[in-house]
């Protein structure tokens, strides 16, 4: 899957034109949508954080009281000791309240992230398979793991610190105007300029947020692909060449990060300079007013002391805003996925008169490429219908339409005379078991993977299914038997062993319709005959759709459907099709001839 997770578009390696501005409120919208269980906790957290910020002002007030006492000659050791105690208590209480506020906000953040990940997992399971085309596993990991994690900064820190910071700043601003409106104006004179610079810095760097998101996903995908293909890389000694895509992904990611830094650094540095420089305005204005006799020294001292801490809430606010572009892009991506329409599901639980399948003028394709062109045939109830044909003829695609991994563009597939799209997905999945060509096993024990076919199955039923699939022998030979833990995708097992576990899983499900996508592809010669016997027993009374390349496995099929270039070109039984001398006969001749060709010609033949 070479296209990236960004809908198949090739990412730009160099930062050129800006992307559309991110929605800075996307994170808050997502919180309102999925954070119902955390709203009260966040409100309490914000109140506690506000109390902490207000208590932070107490030491400044204490310092001002002591300076005034020194000015008017009323300072005493007792006054200093008492005020020091007040300051100490306020600091301790401030840290305690902020610690409690942060604890609550993190609880709320983790609840939200948990809810989002569950919502994403459930929603992804309901999306049509076409949505996953061209998307890398690294991008999927980033969507479910990394992107929700970004919201932790917004919820756990941004909301309590941001709300309390703004509230404290507004309260202090009002207090300053109550004391002296002229000095208050001097104190806040640089604030709008600093905010303008902050917004400028954010706007300049936010234009790259979309490209940063795309390149970050590309980097994740490239790294996952490189590591997953390490065995192939080593065997073919292509370490340098295989790294080229990863190197390009790193270079592109570095370029957009560097460009974002260049755009941010000048206005950002000026913001940090001006937001803490209000004392440079307070002192000259205060001195002029004192010379004019309209300001006393204690009031000037008040503004000098409080002016030093006036901008601290703004710095916390800016640190939040600085990350809002990336948080917003992550929130937008999550929101877009959650807004993607699910696969249509009627939810109807209907009784079917029979389990025969009919393909009626079915057309389907991937993207703009059509794969099936008006396919029509019937798989009768209780019979084995085999799909054969050259590679790329559409056999596996046809099989994938049965469990509705995809839906036809036109035409329909019916079961028991009912369009599959009219049957509720839950009901449909109960009617169908699938053994895929590429077997997927979950991390867990062997018994867990077999029991995936039917969660309520007993140990005896699991063992019986394994015996029918001829898997019991190799399972019991393992040190821990059915309790043997499997690594990623069953990496501790051979291909044939994984396939037999998948067959056991399908047997345990006991569904009336079974789709076998080259189920014996990885079976060794010793076990292939046994698996065929198990599948023959399994097929009794059930409708089987079998995709086969090894033609000897479907010689006894009730009906063979021969595909070529997305069309049905022949149907019939094995002997009938051979006598017609058509495509099936040629496939059979090629197949039998290929099985007779030795891997290494005899020496005398080579000498000739």
HUTAHU-V397438 format. One record per helix or strand of 3 or more residues. SS is the DSSP state (hx for helix, st for strand). FROM is the first residue (numbers start at 1). LEN is the number of residues. If there is no record, write none. Layout:
[[SS & FROM & LEN] [SS & FROM & LEN]]
This chain:
[[hx & 26 & 9] [hx & 36 & 21] [hx & 58 & 15] [hx & 77 & 50] [hx & 129 & 4] [hx & 137 & 43] [hx & 181 & 26] [hx & 209 & 20] [hx & 230 & 6] [hx & 239 & 37] [hx & 279 & 13] [hx & 297 & 13] [hx & 312 & 28] [st & 357 & 10] [st & 369 & 11] [st & 384 & 6] [hx & 395 & 8] [st & 410 & 6] [hx & 420 & 3] [hx & 425 & 7] [st & 432 & 4] [hx & 446 & 6] [hx & 459 & 10] [hx & 472 & 6] [hx & 481 & 3] [hx & 488 & 3] [hx & 495 & 15] [st & 513 & 5] [hx & 525 & 15] [st & 543 & 5] [hx & 551 & 4] [st & 559 & 6] [st & 567 & 6] [hx & 574 & 7] [hx & 583 & 14] [hx & 603 & 5]]
